[in-house]
Amino acid sequence: MEKILITGTGRGLGKFLTNQFSKVDTLTRDNNPYEFKHTMYDLIIHCAASVTHLTWKDNIPYSFYNDNIFLTKDLVKIPHKRFVHISSIDQQKTSPYGITKRISESIIKESAVDYQIIRPTGLLGKEMKKNTFQKILHGEPIALTSDSIMNYVLYDDILDIINSNKRGIITVSSNGSITMQQVADIVGHNIEFGDIYFDINADSFKPILKNSSSDNIIKYIEKYEK
């Protein structure tokens, strides 16, 4: 039986992944990474992150750097055979979050021999925190314009990649993005849209999934909302 350690298990993808394996050790804010240094893990899955989209003008707290950089540095020191890091397509940006993800990736590339750095687009799963997609799903107003563009993949897609033989840096995007208006049309709600335009720019990545964003939204609804 594999020995697995997962971080960021309080919610979101980390919580989902914890439920997919039979035996898992979890690392939360209540733990010190050095508590785990005497165990050899077959697999470490690092999901924990501070995803707050701050600017360089903001007063950035130490915890932001600790969650996104220093924790990664501590984790790779824990004995392991394979390391999976859930990064972000935002690593290409010069924002504080983007830069910290880029640094975190560099730490893993230098310190882990067998690794997957997974860069997903928008993630869908029942454990996700409230976001724009869920607001549309429940008929609530959103800040984005109707023509804003997103790309959605499922938690199950990430699990499939973790269980695959793929290694290195893996950008995960669906085969077709979607506008907020199209999302609203699928779920059948008239939404009050905002004035902030966003484009995830998924067309700059080669999609590795056969399903489109629309397909994944329908799958999510059929699995969790019916």
N, CA and C of each residue as an Amber inpcrd file, in Angstrom:
protein
   678
   0.8480000  -1.2020000   0.0000000   0.0000000   0.0000000   0.0000000
   0.8790000   1.2470000   0.0000000   0.5520000   2.1700000  -0.8790000
   1.3490000   3.3850000  -0.9740000   1.1800000   4.2810000   0.2520000
   2.2740000   4.9330000   0.6250000   2.2500000   5.9190000   1.6970000
   2.1500000   7.2930000   1.0370000   1.0710000   8.0340000   1.3370000
   0.7850000   9.2780000   0.6350000   0.6170000  10.4160000   1.6310000
   1.1780000  11.5730000   1.2860000   1.0160000  12.7980000   2.0690000
   0.3890000  13.8530000   1.1700000  -0.6790000  14.5080000   1.6430000
  -1.3570000  15.5370000   0.8650000  -1.4780000  16.8100000   1.7050000
  -1.2100000  17.9500000   1.1030000  -1.3790000  19.2400000   1.7680000
  -2.6250000  19.9360000   1.2370000  -3.1050000  20.9260000   1.9890000
  -4.2660000  21.6990000   1.5460000  -5.5280000  20.8700000   1.5150000
  -5.7540000  20.0740000   2.5490000  -6.8610000  19.1160000   2.5340000
  -8.1400000  19.6480000   3.1850000  -8.1350000  20.9020000   3.6000000
  -9.3100000  21.4470000   4.2590000 -10.4820000  21.6610000   3.3240000
 -10.1830000  21.9020000   2.0520000 -11.2370000  22.1290000   1.0680000
 -10.6280000  21.9690000  -0.3210000 -11.4600000  22.1290000  -1.3250000
 -10.9810000  22.1370000  -2.6990000 -10.3780000  20.8270000  -3.1580000
  -9.4360000  20.9430000  -4.0930000  -8.8330000  19.7640000  -4.7060000
  -8.1590000  18.8670000  -3.6750000  -7.4840000  19.4620000  -2.6820000
  -6.8130000  18.6620000  -1.6690000  -7.7780000  17.7770000  -0.9080000
  -8.9400000  18.3300000  -0.5580000  -9.9550000  17.5400000   0.1450000
 -10.4810000  16.4310000  -0.7480000 -10.7210000  16.7450000  -2.0100000
 -11.1870000  15.7430000  -2.9670000 -10.1880000  14.6020000  -3.0900000
  -8.9050000  14.9310000  -3.2640000  -7.8880000  13.9020000  -3.4630000
  -7.7250000  13.0240000  -2.2280000  -7.8690000  13.6250000  -1.0480000
  -7.7460000  12.8500000   0.1870000  -8.7560000  11.7080000   0.2140000
  -9.9230000  11.9400000  -0.3470000 -10.9790000  10.9230000  -0.3370000
 -10.8160000   9.8760000  -1.4390000  -9.8190000  10.0550000  -2.3030000
  -9.6430000   9.1230000  -3.4220000  -8.6280000   8.0270000  -3.1260000
  -7.8940000   8.1890000  -2.0230000  -6.8860000   7.1910000  -1.6750000
  -7.2630000   6.5360000  -0.3460000  -6.8670000   5.2790000  -0.1840000
  -7.3080000   4.5160000   0.9890000  -6.6200000   4.9500000   2.2770000
  -5.3840000   5.3800000   2.2050000  -4.6650000   5.7950000   3.4110000
  -3.8230000   7.0200000   3.0860000  -4.0770000   8.1130000   3.7880000
  -3.4140000   9.3830000   3.4980000  -3.0280000  10.0770000   4.7920000
  -1.8180000  10.6040000   4.8300000  -1.4310000  11.5410000   5.8780000
  -1.7040000  12.9450000   5.3430000  -2.2240000  13.8140000   6.1950000
  -2.5530000  15.1700000   5.7590000  -1.7240000  16.1890000   6.5220000
  -1.2890000  17.2080000   5.8090000  -0.5340000  18.2940000   6.4190000
  -1.3740000  19.5580000   6.3310000  -1.7190000  20.1220000   7.4760000
  -2.5190000  21.3390000   7.5360000  -1.7110000  22.4380000   8.2110000
  -2.3470000  23.5830000   8.4130000  -1.6690000  24.6940000   9.0870000
  -1.3060000  24.3510000  10.5280000  -1.9300000  23.3330000  11.0830000
  -1.6480000  22.9360000  12.4590000  -0.4050000  22.0670000  12.5720000
   0.1380000  21.6440000  11.4350000   1.3040000  20.7600000  11.4330000
   2.5710000  21.5100000  11.0340000   3.6750000  21.0270000  11.5500000
   4.9850000  21.4690000  11.0900000   5.4990000  20.4120000  10.1120000
   5.9570000  20.8110000   8.9200000   6.4370000  19.8180000   7.9480000
   7.5030000  18.8770000   8.4990000   8.2690000  19.3600000   9.4780000
   9.3430000  18.5220000  10.0290000   8.8120000  17.3390000  10.8260000
   7.5190000  17.3690000  11.1650000   6.9070000  16.2210000  11.8380000
   6.9220000  14.9810000  10.9330000   7.0470000  15.2020000   9.6150000
   6.9250000  14.1110000   8.6500000   8.2780000  13.6830000   8.0690000
   9.3720000  14.2690000   8.5650000  10.6670000  14.0660000   7.9030000
  11.2450000  12.6660000   8.1050000  10.6850000  11.8930000   9.0510000
  11.2130000  10.5560000   9.3000000  10.4430000   9.4660000   8.5560000
   9.5000000   9.8790000   7.7210000   8.7040000   8.9120000   6.9550000
   9.0650000   9.0050000   5.4700000   9.2240000   7.8610000   4.8390000
   9.4230000   7.8330000   3.3890000   8.0620000   7.7180000   2.7150000
   7.7140000   8.7050000   1.9040000   6.4280000   8.7070000   1.2140000
   6.6010000   8.2700000  -0.2450000   5.6960000   7.4300000  -0.6760000
   5.6790000   7.0600000  -2.0910000   5.2410000   8.2510000  -2.9350000
   4.3530000   9.0720000  -2.3600000   3.7910000  10.1890000  -3.1190000
   3.4680000  11.3400000  -2.1790000   3.9240000  12.5410000  -2.5390000
   3.5040000  13.7710000  -1.8720000   2.7280000  14.5950000  -2.8890000
   1.5150000  15.0070000  -2.5260000   0.7000000  15.8620000  -3.3910000
   0.5320000  17.2040000  -2.6850000   1.1030000  18.2330000  -3.2610000
   1.1230000  19.5600000  -2.6260000   0.0530000  20.4460000  -3.2730000
  -1.0820000  20.5720000  -2.5760000  -2.1910000  21.3980000  -3.0680000
  -2.2920000  22.7400000  -2.3530000  -1.7280000  22.8350000  -1.1550000
  -1.9060000  24.0340000  -0.3290000  -1.3250000  25.2680000  -1.0050000
  -2.0610000  26.3810000  -0.9140000  -1.5900000  27.6560000  -1.4820000
  -2.4710000  28.7790000  -0.9770000  -1.9060000  29.9840000  -0.9690000
  -2.7060000  31.1930000  -0.7500000  -3.0000000  31.7660000  -2.1280000
  -4.2550000  31.6880000  -2.5440000  -4.6170000  32.0530000  -3.9110000
  -5.0970000  33.4990000  -4.0060000  -4.9330000  34.2720000  -2.9330000
  -5.3440000  35.6710000  -2.9480000  -4.5800000  36.4180000  -4.0290000
  -5.3000000  37.1000000  -4.9130000  -4.6560000  37.7860000  -6.0280000
  -4.3110000  39.2180000  -5.6290000  -3.1920000  39.3420000  -4.9020000
  -2.7050000  40.6330000  -4.4500000  -1.9220000  41.3280000  -5.5530000
  -1.6940000  42.6280000  -5.3850000  -0.8110000  43.3770000  -6.2810000
   0.4280000  43.7630000  -5.4960000   1.4600000  44.2410000  -6.2090000
   2.6940000  44.6200000  -5.5340000   2.5060000  45.8640000  -4.6740000
   1.4130000  46.5770000  -4.8660000   1.1240000  47.7570000  -4.0450000
   0.4850000  47.3830000  -2.7080000  -0.0010000  46.1530000  -2.6100000
  -0.6470000  45.7090000  -1.3740000   0.3910000  45.4080000  -0.2940000
  -0.0590000  45.4250000   0.9460000   0.7710000  45.0040000   2.0620000
   0.7150000  43.4760000   2.1300000   1.6780000  42.8170000   1.5140000
   1.6390000  41.3630000   1.3790000   2.1410000  40.7110000   2.6650000
   1.3100000  39.9070000   3.3180000   1.7160000  39.2960000   4.5890000
   2.7320000  38.1760000   4.3900000   3.4960000  37.9100000   5.4410000
   4.4860000  36.8320000   5.4070000   3.8230000  35.4940000   5.0880000
   2.6030000  35.2970000   5.6160000   1.9170000  34.0190000   5.4080000
   1.7220000  33.7080000   3.9260000   1.5870000  34.7360000   3.1050000
   1.4220000  34.5410000   1.6600000   2.6630000  33.8710000   1.0790000
   3.8360000  34.3770000   1.4410000   5.0860000  33.7830000   0.9530000
   5.3270000  32.4250000   1.5930000   4.9480000  32.2910000   2.8580000
   5.1440000  31.0120000   3.5400000   4.3230000  29.9120000   2.8800000
   3.0520000  30.2090000   2.5770000   2.1760000  29.2070000   1.9670000
   2.6060000  28.8460000   0.5540000   3.0920000  29.8240000  -0.2010000
   3.3470000  29.6120000  -1.6250000   4.7930000  29.2910000  -1.9800000
   5.7260000  29.5700000  -1.0770000   7.1390000  29.2990000  -1.3760000
   7.7980000  28.4530000  -0.2960000   7.8150000  28.9560000   0.9450000
   8.5930000  28.3100000   1.9970000   8.0550000  26.9270000   2.3470000
   6.7460000  26.7580000   2.2840000   6.1800000  25.4390000   2.5430000
   6.6550000  24.4380000   1.5010000   6.7070000  24.8540000   0.2510000
   7.2060000  23.9760000  -0.8130000   8.6470000  23.5630000  -0.5380000
   9.4480000  24.5130000  -0.1080000  10.8620000  24.2300000   0.1950000
  10.9870000  23.2110000   1.3200000  10.1090000  23.3100000   2.3170000
  10.1300000  22.3410000   3.4200000   9.6200000  20.9740000   2.9790000
   8.6210000  20.9620000   2.1340000   8.0080000  19.6900000   1.7200000
   8.9620000  18.8180000   0.9060000   9.7240000  19.4250000   0.0160000
  10.6100000  18.6110000  -0.8240000  11.7400000  17.9770000  -0.0170000
  11.9370000  18.4430000   1.2220000  12.9480000  17.8430000   2.0900000
  12.4300000  16.5820000   2.7700000  11.1170000  16.3870000   2.7670000
  10.5390000  15.1630000   3.3180000  10.8550000  14.0110000   2.3590000
  11.3790000  12.8920000   2.8390000  11.7180000  11.7780000   1.9330000
  10.5130000  11.3510000   1.0980000  10.7280000  11.2380000  -0.2020000
   9.6230000  10.8640000  -1.0900000  10.1720000  10.2370000  -2.3650000
   9.3130000   9.4680000  -3.0220000   9.6670000   8.8770000  -4.3080000
   9.1260000   9.7010000  -5.4690000   7.9470000  10.3060000  -5.2530000
   7.3390000  11.1330000  -6.3160000   6.6670000  12.3400000  -5.6860000
   6.7570000  13.4610000  -6.3860000   6.2130000  14.7180000  -5.8660000
   5.2790000  15.3200000  -6.9130000   4.0510000  15.6220000  -6.4910000
   3.0760000  16.2720000  -7.3660000   2.7730000  17.6550000  -6.7930000
   2.9520000  18.6600000  -7.6090000   2.6650000  20.0350000  -7.1750000
   1.5330000  20.6030000  -8.0170000   0.4520000  21.0330000  -7.3470000
  -0.6390000  21.6900000  -8.0580000  -0.2880000  23.1720000  -8.1620000
   0.1690000  23.5520000  -9.3270000   0.5830000  24.9270000  -9.5670000
  -0.5770000  25.6910000 -10.1980000  -0.3040000  26.5850000 -11.1280000
  -1.3470000  27.4140000 -11.7300000  -0.8760000  27.9470000 -13.0700000
  -1.8130000  28.1560000 -13.9770000  -1.4400000  28.8100000 -15.2360000
  -1.0380000  30.2600000 -14.9800000  -1.3370000  30.7730000 -13.7880000
  -0.9400000  32.1340000 -13.4390000   0.5640000  32.2720000 -13.2530000
   1.3010000  31.1690000 -13.2610000   2.7490000  31.2570000 -13.0980000
   3.4030000  32.0850000 -14.1980000   2.7010000  32.3040000 -15.2990000
   3.2400000  33.1210000 -16.3870000   3.0990000  34.6190000 -16.1230000
   2.3290000  34.9890000 -15.0960000   2.0760000  36.3900000 -14.8030000
   3.1410000  36.9610000 -13.8740000   3.2490000  38.2960000 -13.8540000
   4.2090000  38.9650000 -12.9840000   3.5600000  39.4600000 -11.6930000
   2.3840000  38.9580000 -11.3800000   1.7040000  39.2810000 -10.1330000
   2.4120000  38.5780000  -8.9780000   2.1810000  39.0160000  -7.7200000
   2.7830000  38.3020000  -6.5880000   2.4550000  36.8100000  -6.5910000
   1.1860000  36.4730000  -6.8670000   0.8080000  35.0590000  -6.8910000
   1.5390000  34.3240000  -8.0100000   1.5700000  34.9090000  -9.1970000
   2.2420000  34.2740000 -10.3230000   3.7210000  34.0380000 -10.0660000
   4.3900000  35.0250000  -9.4940000   5.8220000  34.9000000  -9.2130000
   6.0800000  33.8250000  -8.1700000   5.2490000  33.7780000  -7.1210000
   5.4700000  32.7600000  -6.0840000   5.2620000  31.3540000  -6.6340000
   4.3040000  31.1830000  -7.5420000   4.1050000  29.8640000  -8.1440000
   5.3010000  29.4800000  -9.0200000   5.8620000  30.4720000  -9.7060000
   7.0220000  30.2020000 -10.5520000   8.2290000  29.7840000  -9.6940000
   8.4140000  30.4760000  -8.5790000   9.5120000  30.1240000  -7.6760000
   9.2870000  28.7270000  -7.1040000   8.0620000  28.4410000  -6.7010000
   7.7370000  27.1370000  -6.1470000   8.0260000  26.0250000  -7.1520000
   7.6880000  26.2600000  -8.4060000   7.9790000  25.2750000  -9.4560000
   9.4850000  25.0530000  -9.5910000  10.2570000  26.1340000  -9.5100000
  11.7150000  26.0270000  -9.6380000  12.3060000  25.1810000  -8.5080000
  11.7610000  25.3480000  -7.3030000  12.2220000  24.5630000  -6.1590000
  12.0130000  23.0740000  -6.4250000  10.8500000  22.7340000  -6.9520000
  10.5350000  21.3240000  -7.2090000  11.4100000  20.7610000  -8.3180000
  11.6110000  21.5270000  -9.3800000  12.4280000  21.0410000 -10.4970000
  13.8630000  20.7770000 -10.0670000  14.3550000  21.5410000  -9.1000000
  15.7230000  21.3480000  -8.6360000  15.8410000  20.2600000  -7.5730000
  14.7700000  20.0190000  -6.8170000  14.8880000  19.1690000  -5.6320000
  14.1940000  17.8190000  -5.7410000  13.2460000  17.6660000  -6.6570000
  12.5050000  16.4040000  -6.7900000  12.9030000  15.7110000  -8.0890000
  13.2450000  14.4510000  -7.9820000  13.6850000  13.7150000  -9.1720000
  12.5050000  13.3150000 -10.0430000  11.4840000  12.7510000  -9.4300000
  10.2950000  12.2660000 -10.1420000   9.1320000  13.1690000  -9.7550000
   8.7200000  14.0470000 -10.6670000   7.7100000  15.0330000 -10.2770000
   6.7100000  15.3020000 -11.3980000   5.5490000  15.7820000 -10.9710000
   4.5420000  16.3600000 -11.8580000   4.2470000  17.7640000 -11.3350000
   4.3860000  18.7320000 -12.1930000   3.9320000  20.0970000 -11.9000000
   2.6960000  20.3110000 -12.7550000   1.5470000  20.3640000 -12.1050000
   0.2680000  20.4200000 -12.8180000  -0.2670000  21.8390000 -12.7780000
  -0.5010000  22.4140000 -13.9550000  -1.0280000  23.7700000 -14.0770000
  -2.4460000  23.7100000 -14.6540000  -3.4590000  23.6640000 -13.8020000
  -4.8320000  23.5710000 -14.3090000  -5.4200000  24.9390000 -14.6330000
  -6.4230000  24.9370000 -15.4830000  -7.2340000  26.1370000 -15.6860000
  -8.2770000  26.1590000 -14.5610000  -9.5020000  26.5930000 -14.8120000
 -10.5140000  26.6230000 -13.7570000 -10.9250000  25.2220000 -13.3430000
 -10.9850000  24.9900000 -12.0210000 -11.2840000  23.6600000 -11.5070000
 -12.7220000  23.5620000 -11.0200000 -13.3560000  22.4350000 -11.3380000
 -14.7240000  22.1750000 -10.8890000 -14.7700000  20.9130000 -10.0400000
 -15.3200000  21.0500000  -8.8420000 -15.5100000  19.9210000  -7.9480000
 -16.3810000  20.3560000  -6.7920000 -17.0780000  19.4260000  -6.1820000
 -18.0420000  19.8050000  -5.1420000 -17.3590000  20.3960000  -3.9180000
 -16.0600000  20.1350000  -3.7390000 -15.3510000  20.6400000  -2.5700000
 -14.8090000  22.0560000  -2.7700000 -15.0040000  22.6230000  -3.9560000
 -14.4350000  23.9530000  -4.2260000 -15.1330000  25.0280000  -3.3970000
 -14.3720000  26.0900000  -3.0860000 -14.9630000  27.2120000  -2.3640000
 -15.8380000  28.0140000  -3.3220000 -16.6730000  28.8860000  -2.7680000
 -17.6010000  29.6440000  -3.5920000 -16.8360000  30.5300000  -4.5690000
 -17.2050000  30.4340000  -5.8360000 -16.5280000  31.1800000  -6.8810000
 -17.5380000  31.6640000  -7.9140000 -17.0470000  32.2410000  -8.9940000
 -17.9380000  32.7850000 -10.0240000 -18.8550000  31.7160000 -10.6020000
 -18.3000000  30.5290000 -10.8530000 -19.1220000  29.4530000 -11.4100000
 -20.2790000  29.1140000 -10.4850000 -19.9940000  28.9770000  -9.1920000
 -21.0610000  28.6230000  -8.2540000 -22.0950000  29.7350000  -8.1240000
 -21.6590000  30.9740000  -8.2300000 -22.6140000  32.0770000  -8.1890000
 -23.5800000  31.9940000  -9.3770000 -23.0430000  31.7100000 -10.5550000
 -23.9050000  31.5520000 -11.7280000 -24.8440000  30.3670000 -11.5380000
 -24.2960000  29.2950000 -10.9970000 -25.0830000  28.0810000 -10.7700000
 -26.2930000  28.3530000  -9.8820000 -26.1440000  29.2910000  -8.9510000
 -27.2270000  29.5960000  -8.0110000 -27.9400000  30.9060000  -8.3430000
 -27.7050000  31.4280000  -9.5560000 -28.4360000  32.5990000 -10.0140000
 -28.0450000  33.9040000  -9.3580000 -26.8390000  33.9920000  -8.8050000
 -26.3870000  35.1880000  -8.1090000 -25.6200000  36.1220000  -9.0560000
 -25.5680000  37.4190000  -8.7630000 -24.8010000  38.3650000  -9.5880000
 -23.3120000  38.0340000  -9.5440000 -22.6180000  38.3440000 -10.6330000
 -21.1660000  38.1570000 -10.6590000 -20.5020000  39.4550000 -11.1010000
 -19.2200000  39.5750000 -10.8230000 -18.4770000  40.7950000 -11.1510000
 -18.0120000  40.8160000 -12.6040000 -17.9420000  39.6390000 -13.2420000
 -17.4120000  39.5490000 -14.6040000 -18.4660000  39.9020000 -15.6460000
 -17.9860000  40.3470000 -16.8060000 -18.8700000  40.6440000 -17.9300000
 -19.3800000  39.3410000 -18.5450000 -20.4380000  39.4520000 -19.3270000
 -21.0360000  38.2570000 -19.9360000 -20.1110000  37.6100000 -20.9610000
 -19.1960000  38.4050000 -21.5630000 -18.3000000  37.8510000 -22.5780000
 -16.9360000  37.4520000 -22.0130000 -16.7870000  37.5020000 -20.6940000
 -15.5510000  37.0030000 -20.0800000 -15.4050000  35.5140000 -20.3740000
 -14.1640000  35.0620000 -20.5090000 -13.8950000  33.7020000 -20.9870000
 -13.1630000  32.8880000 -19.9380000 -13.6970000  31.6890000 -19.6670000
 -13.0590000  30.7490000 -18.7480000 -12.8630000  29.4000000 -19.4380000
 -12.0570000  28.5840000 -18.8080000 -11.8240000  27.2260000 -19.2740000
 -11.8990000  26.3270000 -18.0410000 -12.7290000  25.2940000 -18.0930000
 -12.9850000  24.4790000 -16.9120000 -12.5610000  23.0310000 -17.0970000
 -11.8830000  22.4970000 -16.0700000 -11.5630000  21.0750000 -16.0100000
 -12.0820000  20.5380000 -14.6790000 -12.2360000  19.2330000 -14.5890000
 -12.8040000  18.6030000 -13.4100000 -11.7160000  18.0920000 -12.4640000
 -12.0440000  18.0170000 -11.1830000 -11.1340000  17.4000000 -10.2270000
 -10.7490000  15.9990000 -10.6900000 -11.7030000  15.2850000 -11.2640000
 -11.4170000  13.9280000 -11.7520000 -10.3310000  13.9260000 -12.8210000
 -10.2720000  14.9940000 -13.6300000  -9.2290000  15.0850000 -14.6560000
  -7.8480000  15.1810000 -14.0120000  -7.7510000  15.9300000 -12.9210000
  -6.4760000  16.0560000 -12.2200000  -6.0770000  14.7210000 -11.5980000
  -7.0420000  14.0200000 -11.0280000  -6.7630000  12.6980000 -10.4610000
  -6.2420000  11.7500000 -11.5360000  -6.8520000  11.7820000 -12.7080000
  -6.4030000  10.9160000 -13.8070000  -4.9520000  11.2060000 -14.1780000
  -4.5680000  12.4750000 -14.1770000  -3.1980000  12.8400000 -14.5260000
  -2.2300000  12.3890000 -13.4380000  -2.6130000  12.5630000 -12.1860000
  -1.7600000  12.1040000 -11.0830000  -1.5280000  10.5980000 -11.1910000
  -2.5350000   9.8590000 -11.5940000  -2.4250000   8.4040000 -11.7060000
  -1.8140000   7.9450000 -13.0230000  -1.4690000   8.8870000 -13.8830000
  -0.9230000   8.5410000 -15.2000000   0.5990000   8.4590000 -15.1570000
   1.1750000   8.1410000 -16.3070000   2.6340000   8.0820000 -16.4360000
   3.2280000   9.4140000 -16.8880000   2.3970000  10.4260000 -17.0570000
   2.9040000  11.7370000 -17.4650000   3.7840000  12.3170000 -16.3650000
   4.8680000  12.9640000 -16.7750000   5.7820000  13.5830000 -15.8310000
   6.1830000  14.9730000 -16.3270000   6.8200000  15.7260000 -15.4550000
   7.2560000  17.0650000 -15.8130000   6.1490000  18.0870000 -15.6120000
   6.1570000  19.1210000 -16.4450000   5.1640000  20.1880000 -16.3610000
   3.9800000  19.8490000 -17.2630000   2.7860000  19.8620000 -16.6860000
   1.5830000  19.4740000 -17.4270000   0.5370000  20.5710000 -17.2720000
   0.2380000  21.2580000 -18.3530000  -0.8300000  22.2580000 -18.3410000
  -2.1320000  21.5720000 -18.7020000  -3.1290000  21.7080000 -17.8420000
  -4.3860000  20.9830000 -18.0240000  -5.4840000  21.9590000 -18.4150000
  -5.9280000  21.8730000 -19.6610000  -7.0430000  22.6930000 -20.1270000
  -7.9850000  21.8390000 -20.9480000  -9.2480000  22.2180000 -20.9530000
 -10.2410000  21.4700000 -21.7170000 -10.2010000  21.8840000 -23.1790000
 -10.8320000  21.1010000 -24.0010000 -10.8240000  21.3440000 -25.4420000
 -11.9530000  22.3080000 -25.8130000 -11.8120000  23.5450000 -25.3810000
 -12.8320000  24.5450000 -25.6830000 -13.1850000  25.3640000 -24.4580000
 -12.9870000  26.6780000 -24.5510000 -13.3290000  27.5650000 -23.4440000
 -14.7900000  27.9700000 -23.5270000 -15.2200000  28.8630000 -22.6150000
 -16.6340000  29.1930000 -22.5280000 -16.8020000  30.5950000 -21.9510000
 -17.8180000  31.3180000 -22.4220000 -18.1020000  32.6400000 -21.8620000
 -19.0350000  32.4980000 -20.6590000 -19.0760000  33.5490000 -19.8510000
 -19.9690000  33.5300000 -18.6890000 -21.4360000  33.4550000 -19.1230000
 -21.7500000  34.0670000 -20.2590000 -23.1220000  33.9790000 -20.7630000
 -23.4750000  32.5450000 -21.1310000 -22.5280000  31.8510000 -21.7330000
 -22.7740000  30.4540000 -22.0980000 -22.9340000  29.5780000 -20.8600000
 -22.1720000  29.8790000 -19.8100000 -22.3490000  29.1460000 -18.5520000
 -23.7580000  29.3660000 -18.0200000 -24.1960000  30.6310000 -18.0240000
 -25.5430000  30.9640000 -17.5390000 -26.6100000  30.2600000 -18.3610000
 -26.3900000  30.1710000 -19.6670000 -27.3620000  29.4910000 -20.5370000
 -27.4520000  28.0040000 -20.1990000 -26.3110000  27.3750000 -19.8950000
 -26.3030000  25.9460000 -19.5710000 -27.0780000  25.6810000 -18.2890000
 -26.8690000  26.5360000 -17.2780000 -27.5290000  26.2970000 -15.9850000
 -28.9410000  26.8810000 -15.9500000 -29.2990000  27.6830000 -16.9710000
 -30.6690000  28.1790000 -17.0760000 -31.0160000  29.3330000 -16.1670000
 -30.0440000  30.2600000 -15.9440000 -30.3060000  31.4190000 -15.0890000
 -30.0580000  32.7230000 -15.8470000 -30.8820000  33.7260000 -15.5600000
 -30.6150000  35.0760000 -16.0340000 -29.7290000  35.7610000 -15.0030000
 -28.5050000  36.0500000 -15.3840000 -27.5040000  36.5380000 -14.4370000
 -27.2980000  38.0420000 -14.5990000 -27.1120000  38.6960000 -13.4730000
 -26.7040000  40.1020000 -13.4980000 -25.1790000  40.1360000 -13.5850000
 -24.6840000  40.5540000 -14.7470000 -23.2380000  40.5580000 -14.9720000
 -22.6250000  41.8850000 -14.5260000 -21.3240000  41.8600000 -14.2570000
 -20.5930000  43.0520000 -13.8540000 -19.8600000  43.6880000 -15.0170000
 -18.8450000  44.4810000 -14.7090000 -18.1270000  45.2230000 -15.7480000
 -16.6470000  44.8690000 -15.8120000 -16.2640000  43.7800000 -15.1660000
 -14.8620000  43.3530000 -15.1990000 -14.6960000  42.2770000 -16.2650000
 -13.8710000  42.5700000 -17.2800000 -13.6400000  41.5820000 -18.3360000
 -12.4380000  40.7120000 -17.9730000 -12.5940000  39.4010000 -18.1640000
 -11.5070000  38.4530000 -17.8890000 -11.4170000  37.4380000 -19.0120000
 -10.2000000  37.1320000 -19.4200000  -9.9580000  36.0990000 -20.4320000
  -8.8360000  35.2100000 -19.9260000  -9.1540000  33.9630000 -19.6570000
  -8.1510000  33.0390000 -19.1300000  -7.0900000  32.6970000 -20.1570000
  -7.3630000  33.0380000 -21.4180000  -6.3990000  32.8750000 -22.5050000
  -5.9350000  31.4250000 -22.6480000  -6.8650000  30.5150000 -22.5350000
  -6.5330000  29.0940000 -22.6380000  -6.1290000  28.7010000 -24.0550000
  -6.4460000  29.5440000 -25.0400000  -6.0730000  29.2200000 -26.4120000
  -4.5550000  29.2070000 -26.5900000  -3.8380000  29.7990000 -25.6260000
  -2.3760000  29.8050000 -25.7170000  -1.7820000  28.4720000 -25.2370000
  -2.6320000  27.5800000 -24.6790000  -2.1860000  26.2670000 -24.2330000
  -2.7840000  25.2010000 -25.1400000  -2.0210000  24.1820000 -25.4040000
  -2.5470000  23.0600000 -26.1780000  -3.4140000  22.2030000 -25.2630000
  -4.7070000  22.0800000 -25.5580000  -5.5760000  21.2940000 -24.6670000
  -5.1680000  19.8290000 -24.6550000  -5.1900000  19.2250000 -23.4640000
  -4.8470000  17.8040000 -23.3680000  -6.0730000  16.9520000 -23.0750000
  -7.2130000  17.6150000 -22.8600000  -8.4470000  16.8830000 -22.5750000
  -9.3590000  16.8830000 -23.7920000 -10.1100000  15.8190000 -23.9700000
 -11.0530000  15.7270000 -25.0860000 -12.3210000  16.5340000 -24.8110000
 -12.7330000  16.5830000 -23.5580000 -13.9630000  17.2970000 -23.2080000
 -13.7770000  18.8000000 -23.3110000 -14.8630000  19.4900000 -23.6490000
 -14.8710000  20.9430000 -23.6410000 -15.2810000  21.4510000 -22.2660000
 -15.1680000  22.7520000 -22.0510000 -15.6420000  23.3430000 -20.8000000
 -17.1310000  23.0720000 -20.6070000 -17.9030000  23.1780000 -21.6860000
 -19.3420000  22.9040000 -21.6130000 -19.6010000  21.4650000 -21.1740000
 -18.8520000  20.5260000 -21.7540000 -18.9990000  19.1180000 -21.3720000
 -18.7410000  18.9320000 -19.8780000 -17.7050000  19.5940000 -19.3840000
 -17.3230000  19.4190000 -17.9830000 -18.3430000  20.0470000 -17.0360000
 -18.9240000  21.1710000 -17.4490000 -19.9650000  21.7900000 -16.6280000
 -21.1770000  20.8700000 -16.5410000 -21.5630000  20.3050000 -17.6590000
 -22.7100000  19.3840000 -17.6730000 -22.4170000  18.1570000 -16.8160000
 -21.1990000  17.6240000 -16.9080000 -20.8150000  16.4840000 -16.0740000
 -20.9080000  16.8370000 -14.5990000 -20.4210000  18.0250000 -14.2530000
 -20.4540000  18.4640000 -12.8570000 -21.8980000  18.5500000 -12.3590000
 -22.7570000  19.1690000 -13.1500000 -24.1590000  19.3260000 -12.7520000
 -24.8380000  17.9750000 -12.5820000 -24.5900000  17.0670000 -13.5350000
 -25.2210000  15.7410000 -13.4670000 -24.7460000  14.9570000 -12.2440000
 -23.4930000  15.1720000 -11.8600000 -22.9290000  14.4060000 -10.7400000
 -23.2910000  14.9850000  -9.3790000 -23.3440000  16.3320000  -9.2920000
 -23.4600000  16.9340000  -7.9700000 -24.7270000  17.7660000  -7.7350000
 -25.4180000  18.1300000  -8.7980000 -26.5360000  19.0560000  -8.6320000
 -27.8890000  18.4060000  -8.9090000 -27.9180000  17.1250000  -9.2330000
 -29.1930000  16.4610000  -9.5230000 -29.4660000  15.3570000  -8.5110000
